[in-house]
Every structure is written in C-alpha cells, then in structure tokens.
Amino acid sequence: MRQPAPDAAGAMVTAGPACRRLLITAPGAVELIEERLPPLGEHDVYARTVVSGISHGTEIAWLHGSAAALHRTWDPQRRVYLDGPGRDYPVAPGYESVGRIAEIGPAVTGVRVGDLIAVDGPHADGHLLAETTAAAGLLPAGTDPEQAVFFILARVALGGVHDAGLAVGETVVIVGLGTVGLLAVQQARHAGAQVIGVDRYPLRVQAAGNLGVHAIVASDGTDVAARVRELTGPAGADAAIEASGSYAGLHEAIRCLRIGGRVATVASYHGDQPGLRLGEEYHRNRITLISSMTVNGCPQRTYPRWTLDRLSTAARQLITAGAVRTDGLITHRVPFGRAADAYALITDTPQDTIKVVLTYDT
C-alpha cells in the first residue's frame, strides 16, 4: 500500500511504491538504499526490474575510483576536462535494465501493464518513466529479457564496427572478448570481414571459438602481432576494434595492423596505465586511431544518415532476429540483494566472467 507523504506545500499526497536503489558510495563500497518513487503522473508508468547488466568497464571504474570524472572537472560547453575536484560519490551506476510495467497513468495508451521494456537507467528494482520513454523501450513480443539486457552494449559494439569502416574481405582484429568484444565479433562477420579475436582469458577465447571465430590467448610472452600475421600474411590486418579498455591492449591492436590500418576504440580508458608507446608502430605505420563514441553529445559519424536511434534499432534487430547470439554470454546471475557479491566477482575473478547480471524478484 502506498503511504501518504507531504508535498512541498505540506499537503499530504500519495507517495509512489517502495524502491531499492544501488549506489557506489565510496571506492570499493556498494550499498542498497530504500526510498519511494515519486507519485505516478497521468503520462507515467511504473516498471519493476526483471534483470540488469553490470558494465564491466564503466561501473568498475567508478568502483575503483579511477573514472576520469572523479578527478577532473568536465566543461560541457568547451568539451574539455579542466583541473578541479571532479564529481563526488555517491554514484548511481548502471544503464542496462529490463523491466516489466506494473502500473500506468490514466492517460497512458502506448504501453500496457505486463509489457516488457528496455530501460536505460541505473540499477534499481523499480523505475518511474514517462510514457514516451517506456514506449521507446518496448520489447517485441517473445523477446527474452536476458536477450534485451544486451541491447545497449550491442549498439556500442555496432558503433565500433561502423567506425572501423570494415569492407568485405578485410580482416579485423578484435582485442578484448568481453561482452562488447563478443558482440562486435559477430557484427563484424555480418559486415563481411574476417575476424580474429584476442583476449588474455581462455574462457573468453573459448566463447569466441563457440561463435566460429579464431581467437588468440594473449598470455604472458605471446607476441600477438606475430600470431596475427601468421593468419593474415606479413602485412597484418586491415583494422582493429579495441574493446579491452587497457593501454596494453590498444598497443597490441596497433601492432597487428598493416600500413594505413585503423583502430576503433569502443572501451573507456581509466586511470594511469602503462603499455601504450605511440612512437613505435603507430608512428611508423601511419595508423588511424578512431574514438567510437555515440553518446555524451557525440552524434554518429555518418549523421544524419545514421543516428543513435537508428543504430539502437539495428542492434536490437540483430539480436531479436538471432543474427547476433547472446546465449552463453551471461556467466553469472546474482540476486539484486547481493549486488556487492556481483561486483566482487568481476573485480576479483575477471577470468571467470563474461557478463554478470543482477536478477530481481518480480
């Protein structure tokens, strides 16, 4: 039952349903807080979360305290980081949720109670959304929520494939075979490229193999560029998609390419890392480095022909049609109440994980 609560004028109004929300309150600290959602408006819907995916890159950077926004001040007008304190904790992480509509406002006509929707919102067991937002995330009938939890990262991967400019018959090296890398592997093959995967964890290399892709374990002492040239010939690959988020991974992506090759980066790079030496192959082989970013105010590179909405729609269709597989990518399902354990899995045993998701009682 909803509880009355005073509004700004002191009058008693009916508050929304109870909600638990996940916060990173300090480096290494994950907490769940209890609150109530705002009252339901005429054109609003309440959705209860079914599953949400943890971003192994962005969210772990917040958890480790290495995200750039914590240490520098972003100036959105000039689009530059400045010396300054950055933002502070708490941080509400997450952007890969699937919810089921539990209640709708009296004027809502575009969605119904029981509909499943994709929600670009932080980890929480409930969400208040405008009807237009809910309708935009409406899932096709029969879509498995565990497929839909990959929609946003499939868009990220597809943006990288587009930015890499792949042509039929070219060879692309995909460095980092986590969720984004394994989605990009499949999309690049659909673009007509020959794909070579690279990762330091055997579990992820095996996952690429299950998708029919030759992949290399980048263990200590492995010369990845030499292994790639054994497969491509001495000139090297035409392009690379860097999805590991490590400077060492980016350096290997560069080393794998022929003269005039191009690297599209889809990962975020956090903190101070060794391993990137731009005075070597990057300089000698005239490599083009492309940042693949389709959010934070950046339009798709081929805008207006391709927009963020079109990219999202294409990525969803590839998954729902079965052209891009997500089965087997979820390695761990952790109840929302034990969210701290899910983050510990990713940070302490990354070699055992591909995609970790939070599950909810609905």
C-alpha positions as a Markdown table, in Angstrom:
| # | Residue | x | y | z |
|---|---|---|---|---|
| 1 | Met | 0.0 | 0.0 | 0.0 |
| 2 | Arg | 1.2 | 3.5 | -0.8 |
| 3 | Gln | 2.0 | 5.8 | 2.1 |
| 4 | Pro | 0.9 | 9.4 | 2.3 |
| 5 | Ala | 3.7 | 11.9 | 2.3 |
| 6 | Pro | 3.8 | 15.7 | 2.4 |
| 7 | Asp | 4.4 | 17.7 | -0.8 |
| 8 | Ala | 6.4 | 21.0 | -0.9 |
| 9 | Ala | 3.4 | 22.9 | 0.4 |
| 10 | Gly | 2.9 | 20.5 | 3.3 |
| 11 | Ala | -0.3 | 18.8 | 1.9 |
| 12 | Met | -0.5 | 15.1 | 2.1 |
| 13 | Val | -0.1 | 13.2 | -1.2 |
| 14 | Thr | 0.2 | 9.6 | -2.0 |
| 15 | Ala | 3.8 | 8.5 | -2.5 |
| 16 | Gly | 4.9 | 6.0 | -5.1 |
| 17 | Pro | 5.9 | 2.4 | -4.4 |
| 18 | Ala | 8.9 | 1.4 | -2.4 |
| 19 | Cys | 12.1 | 1.0 | -4.3 |
| 20 | Arg | 15.7 | -0.2 | -3.6 |
| 21 | Arg | 18.4 | 1.6 | -5.4 |
| 22 | Leu | 22.1 | 0.7 | -5.8 |
| 23 | Leu | 24.8 | 3.2 | -5.0 |
| 24 | Ile | 28.6 | 3.2 | -5.1 |
| 25 | Thr | 29.2 | 5.4 | -2.0 |
| 26 | Ala | 33.0 | 5.4 | -2.0 |
| 27 | Pro | 35.8 | 3.4 | -3.7 |
| 28 | Gly | 35.0 | -0.3 | -3.1 |
| 29 | Ala | 31.7 | 0.4 | -1.3 |
| 30 | Val | 28.4 | -0.9 | -2.8 |
| 31 | Glu | 25.2 | -0.2 | -0.9 |
| 32 | Leu | 21.5 | -0.6 | -1.4 |
| 33 | Ile | 19.3 | 2.2 | -0.2 |
| 34 | Glu | 15.5 | 2.2 | 0.3 |
| 35 | Glu | 13.3 | 5.0 | -0.9 |
| 36 | Arg | 9.9 | 5.7 | -2.5 |
| 37 | Leu | 9.4 | 6.6 | -6.1 |
| 38 | Pro | 7.6 | 9.8 | -6.9 |
| 39 | Pro | 3.8 | 9.7 | -7.4 |
| 40 | Leu | 2.6 | 8.3 | -10.8 |
| 41 | Gly | 1.6 | 11.1 | -13.2 |
| 42 | Glu | -1.0 | 10.9 | -15.9 |
| 43 | His | 1.5 | 10.1 | -18.6 |
| 44 | Asp | 3.9 | 8.0 | -16.5 |
| 45 | Val | 4.4 | 4.3 | -15.9 |
| 46 | Tyr | 5.9 | 2.2 | -13.1 |
| 47 | Ala | 8.2 | -0.7 | -14.1 |
| 48 | Arg | 9.6 | -3.4 | -11.9 |
| 49 | Thr | 13.0 | -4.5 | -12.9 |
| 50 | Val | 13.5 | -8.1 | -14.1 |
| 51 | Val | 17.2 | -8.1 | -14.9 |
| 52 | Ser | 20.0 | -5.6 | -15.2 |
| 53 | Gly | 23.5 | -5.9 | -16.6 |
| 54 | Ile | 26.7 | -4.6 | -14.9 |
| 55 | Ser | 29.1 | -2.7 | -17.2 |
| 56 | His | 32.4 | -4.3 | -16.5 |
| 57 | Gly | 34.2 | -1.2 | -17.7 |
| 58 | Thr | 32.4 | 1.9 | -16.7 |
| 59 | Glu | 31.0 | 0.7 | -13.4 |
| 60 | Ile | 34.2 | -0.9 | -12.2 |
| 61 | Ala | 36.0 | 2.4 | -12.9 |
| 62 | Trp | 33.5 | 4.1 | -10.6 |
| 63 | Leu | 34.0 | 1.3 | -8.0 |
| 64 | His | 37.8 | 1.6 | -8.2 |
| 65 | Gly | 37.8 | 5.3 | -8.1 |
| 66 | Ser | 39.6 | 5.6 | -11.4 |
| 67 | Ala | 36.9 | 7.2 | -13.5 |
| 68 | Ala | 38.1 | 10.5 | -15.0 |
| 69 | Ala | 35.0 | 12.4 | -13.9 |
| 70 | Leu | 36.0 | 11.8 | -10.2 |
| 71 | His | 39.3 | 13.6 | -10.6 |
| 72 | Arg | 38.8 | 16.3 | -13.2 |
| 73 | Thr | 36.0 | 18.8 | -14.0 |
| 74 | Trp | 34.2 | 18.3 | -17.3 |
| 75 | Asp | 33.3 | 21.6 | -19.0 |
| 76 | Pro | 30.3 | 20.7 | -21.2 |
| 77 | Gln | 30.4 | 24.0 | -23.1 |
| 78 | Arg | 34.0 | 23.7 | -24.2 |
| 79 | Arg | 34.0 | 19.9 | -24.1 |
| 80 | Val | 37.3 | 19.7 | -22.2 |
| 81 | Tyr | 38.4 | 18.3 | -18.8 |
| 82 | Leu | 39.8 | 21.0 | -16.5 |
| 83 | Asp | 41.8 | 20.9 | -13.3 |
| 84 | Gly | 39.3 | 20.6 | -10.5 |
| 85 | Pro | 37.8 | 18.3 | -7.9 |
| 86 | Gly | 35.5 | 16.4 | -10.3 |
| 87 | Arg | 32.3 | 14.9 | -9.1 |
| 88 | Asp | 31.9 | 13.1 | -5.8 |
| 89 | Tyr | 30.3 | 10.0 | -4.5 |
| 90 | Pro | 27.7 | 8.6 | -4.3 |
| 91 | Val | 27.3 | 7.3 | -7.9 |
| 92 | Ala | 24.2 | 5.5 | -9.2 |
| 93 | Pro | 25.7 | 3.1 | -11.7 |
| 94 | Gly | 24.0 | 1.1 | -14.5 |
| 95 | Tyr | 22.3 | 1.6 | -17.8 |
| 96 | Glu | 21.3 | -1.9 | -19.0 |
| 97 | Ser | 18.0 | -2.8 | -17.4 |
| 98 | Val | 14.9 | -4.7 | -18.5 |
| 99 | Gly | 11.6 | -4.0 | -16.6 |
| 100 | Arg | 8.0 | -5.1 | -16.6 |
| 101 | Ile | 5.3 | -2.5 | -16.5 |
| 102 | Ala | 3.4 | -2.8 | -13.3 |
| 103 | Glu | 1.2 | 0.3 | -13.4 |
| 104 | Ile | 0.3 | 3.0 | -15.9 |
| 105 | Gly | -1.1 | 6.5 | -15.5 |
| 106 | Pro | -4.7 | 7.2 | -16.6 |
| 107 | Ala | -3.7 | 8.9 | -19.9 |
| 108 | Val | -1.2 | 6.3 | -21.0 |
| 109 | Thr | -2.2 | 4.5 | -24.2 |
| 110 | Gly | 1.2 | 3.4 | -25.8 |
| 111 | Val | 2.1 | 0.6 | -23.4 |
| 112 | Arg | 0.2 | -1.8 | -21.2 |
| 113 | Val | 0.6 | -3.4 | -17.8 |
| 114 | Gly | 2.7 | -6.5 | -18.3 |
| 115 | Asp | 4.7 | -5.2 | -21.2 |
| 116 | Leu | 8.5 | -5.7 | -21.1 |
| 117 | Ile | 10.6 | -2.7 | -21.7 |
| 118 | Ala | 14.4 | -1.9 | -22.0 |
| 119 | Val | 15.3 | 0.8 | -19.5 |
| 120 | Asp | 18.4 | 3.0 | -19.8 |
| 121 | Gly | 18.6 | 3.6 | -16.1 |
| 122 | Pro | 20.7 | 2.8 | -13.0 |
| 123 | His | 20.3 | -0.4 | -11.0 |
| 124 | Ala | 17.1 | -0.3 | -9.0 |
| 125 | Asp | 14.2 | -2.7 | -8.5 |
| 126 | Gly | 11.7 | -0.1 | -9.7 |
| 127 | His | 11.6 | 2.8 | -12.2 |
| 128 | Leu | 9.2 | 5.7 | -12.8 |
| 129 | Leu | 9.3 | 6.5 | -16.6 |
| 130 | Ala | 7.5 | 8.8 | -18.9 |
| 131 | Glu | 5.2 | 7.0 | -21.4 |
| 132 | Thr | 7.3 | 8.1 | -24.3 |
| 133 | Thr | 10.4 | 6.6 | -22.7 |
| 134 | Ala | 8.7 | 3.4 | -21.9 |
| 135 | Ala | 7.2 | 3.1 | -25.4 |
| 136 | Ala | 10.6 | 3.7 | -27.0 |
| 137 | Gly | 12.0 | 0.7 | -25.0 |
| 138 | Leu | 9.0 | -1.6 | -25.7 |
| 139 | Leu | 10.3 | -5.1 | -26.5 |
| 140 | Pro | 8.9 | -7.2 | -29.3 |
| 141 | Ala | 6.6 | -10.0 | -28.2 |
| 142 | Gly | 8.5 | -13.1 | -27.2 |
| 143 | Thr | 11.8 | -11.3 | -26.5 |
| 144 | Asp | 13.7 | -12.9 | -23.6 |
| 145 | Pro | 14.7 | -10.3 | -21.0 |
| 146 | Glu | 18.2 | -11.9 | -21.0 |
| 147 | Gln | 18.5 | -11.0 | -24.7 |
| 148 | Ala | 17.3 | -7.5 | -24.2 |
| 149 | Val | 19.8 | -6.8 | -21.4 |
| 150 | Phe | 22.4 | -6.8 | -24.2 |
| 151 | Phe | 20.7 | -4.2 | -26.4 |
| 152 | Ile | 22.7 | -1.1 | -25.3 |
| 153 | Leu | 26.1 | -2.8 | -25.5 |
| 154 | Ala | 25.1 | -4.3 | -28.9 |
| 155 | Arg | 24.6 | -0.7 | -30.0 |
| 156 | Val | 28.1 | 0.3 | -28.6 |
| 157 | Ala | 29.6 | -2.6 | -30.5 |
| 158 | Leu | 27.8 | -1.8 | -33.7 |
| 159 | Gly | 29.0 | 1.8 | -33.5 |
| 160 | Gly | 32.6 | 0.4 | -33.3 |
| 161 | Val | 32.0 | -1.8 | -36.3 |
| 162 | His | 30.7 | 1.2 | -38.3 |
| 163 | Asp | 33.6 | 3.4 | -37.2 |
| 164 | Ala | 36.1 | 0.8 | -38.2 |
| 165 | Gly | 34.8 | 1.1 | -41.7 |
| 166 | Leu | 35.0 | -2.6 | -42.5 |
| 167 | Ala | 34.7 | -3.8 | -46.1 |
| 168 | Val | 34.0 | -7.3 | -47.4 |
| 169 | Gly | 37.2 | -9.3 | -47.5 |
| 170 | Glu | 39.1 | -7.2 | -44.9 |
| 171 | Thr | 40.5 | -8.7 | -41.7 |
| 172 | Val | 39.7 | -7.1 | -38.4 |
| 173 | Val | 41.3 | -7.9 | -35.0 |
| 174 | Ile | 39.1 | -7.5 | -32.0 |
| 175 | Val | 41.1 | -7.0 | -28.8 |
| 176 | Gly | 39.1 | -7.8 | -25.7 |
| 177 | Leu | 36.5 | -10.5 | -25.8 |
| 178 | Gly | 34.2 | -9.4 | -23.0 |
| 179 | Thr | 30.6 | -8.6 | -23.8 |
| 180 | Val | 31.2 | -5.8 | -26.2 |
| 181 | Gly | 34.0 | -7.6 | -28.0 |
| 182 | Leu | 32.0 | -10.8 | -28.5 |
| 183 | Leu | 29.0 | -8.8 | -29.8 |
| 184 | Ala | 31.4 | -6.9 | -32.2 |
| 185 | Val | 32.9 | -10.2 | -33.3 |
| 186 | Gln | 29.5 | -11.3 | -34.7 |
| 187 | Gln | 28.6 | -7.9 | -36.2 |
| 188 | Ala | 31.9 | -7.6 | -38.0 |
| 189 | Arg | 31.4 | -11.0 | -39.6 |
| 190 | His | 28.0 | -9.8 | -40.8 |
| 191 | Ala | 29.8 | -6.8 | -42.3 |
| 192 | Gly | 31.8 | -9.3 | -44.4 |
| 193 | Ala | 35.1 | -9.1 | -42.5 |
| 194 | Gln | 37.3 | -11.9 | -41.5 |
| 195 | Val | 37.7 | -11.8 | -37.7 |
| 196 | Ile | 40.5 | -12.6 | -35.3 |
| 197 | Gly | 39.8 | -12.3 | -31.6 |
| 198 | Val | 42.3 | -11.6 | -28.8 |
| 199 | Asp | 41.9 | -11.9 | -25.1 |
| 200 | Arg | 44.1 | -12.9 | -22.1 |
| 201 | Tyr | 41.4 | -15.1 | -20.6 |
| 202 | Pro | 40.9 | -18.6 | -22.0 |
| 203 | Leu | 37.1 | -18.6 | -21.1 |
| 204 | Arg | 36.5 | -15.6 | -23.4 |
| 205 | Val | 38.7 | -17.1 | -26.2 |
| 206 | Gln | 36.6 | -20.2 | -26.0 |
| 207 | Ala | 33.4 | -18.2 | -26.2 |
| 208 | Ala | 34.7 | -16.6 | -29.4 |
| 209 | Gly | 35.5 | -20.1 | -30.7 |
| 210 | Asn | 32.0 | -21.2 | -29.9 |
| 211 | Leu | 30.9 | -18.4 | -32.3 |
| 212 | Gly | 33.1 | -19.7 | -35.0 |
| 213 | Val | 35.9 | -17.2 | -34.7 |
| 214 | His | 39.6 | -17.9 | -34.5 |
| 215 | Ala | 40.9 | -16.3 | -31.3 |
| 216 | Ile | 44.3 | -15.9 | -29.6 |
| 217 | Val | 45.1 | -16.2 | -25.9 |
| 218 | Ala | 47.3 | -13.2 | -25.1 |
| 219 | Ser | 49.2 | -14.8 | -22.3 |
| 220 | Asp | 52.5 | -13.6 | -21.0 |
| 221 | Gly | 55.1 | -13.9 | -23.7 |
| 222 | Thr | 52.7 | -14.2 | -26.6 |
| 223 | Asp | 53.6 | -11.9 | -29.5 |
| 224 | Val | 50.0 | -11.2 | -30.6 |
| 225 | Ala | 51.1 | -9.2 | -33.7 |
| 226 | Ala | 53.2 | -12.1 | -34.8 |
| 227 | Arg | 50.4 | -14.6 | -34.3 |
| 228 | Val | 48.0 | -12.3 | -36.3 |
| 229 | Arg | 50.5 | -12.2 | -39.2 |
| 230 | Glu | 50.7 | -16.0 | -39.2 |
| 231 | Leu | 47.0 | -15.8 | -40.1 |
| 232 | Thr | 46.8 | -12.8 | -42.3 |
| 233 | Gly | 50.2 | -12.8 | -44.0 |
| 234 | Pro | 53.2 | -10.5 | -43.2 |
| 235 | Ala | 51.4 | -7.2 | -43.9 |
| 236 | Gly | 48.9 | -7.6 | -41.0 |
| 237 | Ala | 45.2 | -6.9 | -40.5 |
| 238 | Asp | 43.3 | -4.0 | -42.1 |
| 239 | Ala | 41.6 | -2.8 | -38.9 |
| 240 | Ala | 41.2 | -3.4 | -35.2 |
| 241 | Ile | 38.4 | -2.8 | -32.7 |
| 242 | Glu | 39.8 | -2.3 | -29.2 |
| 243 | Ala | 37.4 | -3.4 | -26.5 |
| 244 | Ser | 39.7 | -4.2 | -23.6 |
| 245 | Gly | 40.0 | -0.8 | -22.0 |
| 246 | Ser | 43.7 | -1.3 | -21.4 |
| 247 | Tyr | 46.5 | 0.7 | -22.9 |
| 248 | Ala | 48.5 | -2.5 | -23.4 |
| 249 | Gly | 45.5 | -3.9 | -25.4 |
| 250 | Leu | 45.4 | -0.8 | -27.5 |
| 251 | His | 49.1 | -1.0 | -28.2 |
| 252 | Glu | 48.7 | -4.6 | -29.4 |
| 253 | Ala | 45.8 | -3.6 | -31.6 |
| 254 | Ile | 48.0 | -1.0 | -33.3 |
| 255 | Arg | 50.9 | -3.6 | -33.7 |
| 256 | Cys | 48.6 | -6.0 | -35.5 |
| 257 | Leu | 47.9 | -3.7 | -38.4 |
| 258 | Arg | 49.3 | -3.1 | -41.9 |
| 259 | Ile | 50.4 | 0.3 | -43.1 |
| 260 | Gly | 47.4 | 2.7 | -43.1 |
| 261 | Gly | 45.4 | 0.5 | -40.8 |
| 262 | Arg | 42.8 | 1.9 | -38.5 |
| 263 | Val | 41.8 | 1.2 | -34.8 |
| 264 | Ala | 38.3 | 2.0 | -33.5 |
| 265 | Thr | 38.2 | 2.1 | -29.7 |
| 266 | Val | 34.9 | 1.2 | -28.0 |
| 267 | Ala | 36.3 | 0.9 | -24.5 |
| 268 | Ser | 36.7 | 3.6 | -21.9 |
| 269 | Tyr | 40.3 | 4.0 | -20.6 |
| 270 | His | 40.7 | 4.8 | -16.9 |
| 271 | Gly | 43.5 | 5.8 | -14.6 |
| 272 | Asp | 47.2 | 5.7 | -15.3 |
| 273 | Gln | 48.2 | 2.6 | -17.3 |
| 274 | Pro | 51.5 | 1.6 | -18.9 |
| 275 | Gly | 51.9 | -0.1 | -22.2 |
| 276 | Leu | 51.0 | 2.4 | -24.9 |
| 277 | Arg | 54.0 | 3.6 | -26.9 |
| 278 | Leu | 52.9 | 5.9 | -29.8 |
| 279 | Gly | 56.5 | 6.3 | -31.0 |
| 280 | Glu | 56.6 | 2.8 | -32.4 |
| 281 | Glu | 54.2 | 1.0 | -34.8 |
| 282 | Tyr | 51.6 | 3.8 | -34.5 |
| 283 | His | 54.1 | 6.3 | -35.9 |
| 284 | Arg | 55.9 | 4.0 | -38.3 |
| 285 | Asn | 52.8 | 2.5 | -40.0 |
| 286 | Arg | 50.6 | 5.7 | -40.1 |
| 287 | Ile | 47.8 | 4.1 | -38.1 |
| 288 | Thr | 44.5 | 6.0 | -37.8 |
| 289 | Leu | 43.1 | 6.0 | -34.3 |
| 290 | Ile | 39.3 | 6.5 | -34.0 |
| 291 | Ser | 37.3 | 7.0 | -30.8 |
| 292 | Ser | 33.9 | 5.3 | -31.3 |
| 293 | Met | 31.5 | 7.4 | -29.1 |
| 294 | Thr | 27.8 | 7.8 | -29.9 |
| 295 | Val | 26.6 | 9.3 | -26.6 |
| 296 | Asn | 27.7 | 12.2 | -24.3 |
| 297 | Gly | 26.7 | 14.7 | -27.0 |
| 298 | Cys | 28.5 | 13.0 | -29.9 |
| 299 | Pro | 26.4 | 12.1 | -33.0 |
| 300 | Gln | 27.2 | 9.1 | -35.1 |
| 301 | Arg | 30.0 | 9.8 | -37.5 |
| 302 | Thr | 27.7 | 9.4 | -40.6 |
| 303 | Tyr | 24.9 | 11.6 | -39.1 |
| 304 | Pro | 22.3 | 12.3 | -40.3 |
| 305 | Arg | 22.3 | 9.1 | -42.3 |
| 306 | Trp | 22.9 | 7.1 | -39.2 |
| 307 | Thr | 21.5 | 8.4 | -35.8 |
| 308 | Leu | 21.7 | 7.0 | -32.3 |
| 309 | Asp | 18.1 | 5.8 | -32.7 |
| 310 | Arg | 18.8 | 4.0 | -36.0 |
| 311 | Leu | 22.0 | 2.4 | -34.5 |
| 312 | Ser | 20.0 | 1.2 | -31.5 |
| 313 | Thr | 17.2 | -0.2 | -33.7 |
| 314 | Ala | 19.7 | -2.1 | -35.9 |
| 315 | Ala | 21.5 | -3.6 | -32.9 |
| 316 | Arg | 18.2 | -4.7 | -31.4 |
| 317 | Gln | 17.0 | -6.3 | -34.6 |
| 318 | Leu | 20.3 | -8.2 | -35.0 |
| 319 | Ile | 19.7 | -9.8 | -31.5 |
| 320 | Thr | 15.9 | -10.4 | -31.8 |
| 321 | Ala | 16.4 | -12.0 | -35.2 |
| 322 | Gly | 19.1 | -14.3 | -33.9 |
| 323 | Ala | 21.8 | -12.9 | -36.2 |
| 324 | Val | 23.8 | -11.9 | -33.1 |
| 325 | Arg | 23.7 | -14.5 | -30.4 |
| 326 | Thr | 23.7 | -13.7 | -26.7 |
| 327 | Asp | 23.3 | -17.3 | -25.3 |
| 328 | Gly | 26.2 | -18.3 | -23.2 |
| 329 | Leu | 27.5 | -14.8 | -22.6 |
| 330 | Ile | 25.9 | -14.5 | -19.2 |
| 331 | Thr | 28.3 | -16.3 | -16.8 |
| 332 | His | 26.8 | -15.2 | -13.5 |
| 333 | Arg | 23.3 | -14.3 | -12.3 |
| 334 | Val | 23.4 | -12.7 | -8.8 |
| 335 | Pro | 20.3 | -11.6 | -6.9 |
| 336 | Phe | 20.0 | -7.8 | -6.5 |
| 337 | Gly | 20.2 | -8.0 | -2.8 |
| 338 | Arg | 23.7 | -9.5 | -3.1 |
| 339 | Ala | 24.9 | -6.9 | -5.6 |
| 340 | Ala | 28.2 | -6.4 | -3.8 |
| 341 | Asp | 29.0 | -10.0 | -4.5 |
| 342 | Ala | 28.4 | -9.4 | -8.2 |
| 343 | Tyr | 31.0 | -6.6 | -8.3 |
| 344 | Ala | 33.4 | -8.7 | -6.3 |
| 345 | Leu | 33.2 | -11.5 | -8.9 |
| 346 | Ile | 34.1 | -9.0 | -11.6 |
| 347 | Thr | 37.0 | -7.4 | -9.7 |
| 348 | Asp | 38.4 | -10.5 | -8.0 |
| 349 | Thr | 37.9 | -13.2 | -10.7 |
| 350 | Pro | 37.6 | -11.5 | -14.0 |
| 351 | Gln | 39.0 | -14.6 | -15.8 |
| 352 | Asp | 35.8 | -16.4 | -14.9 |
| 353 | Thr | 33.3 | -13.8 | -16.1 |
| 354 | Ile | 31.9 | -12.5 | -19.4 |
| 355 | Lys | 28.6 | -10.9 | -18.4 |
| 356 | Val | 27.4 | -10.6 | -14.8 |
| 357 | Val | 23.7 | -9.7 | -14.4 |
| 358 | Leu | 21.6 | -8.8 | -11.4 |
| 359 | Thr | 18.2 | -10.6 | -11.0 |
| 360 | Tyr | 15.2 | -9.3 | -9.3 |
| 361 | Asp | 12.1 | -10.7 | -7.5 |
| 362 | Thr | 9.1 | -9.7 | -9.6 |
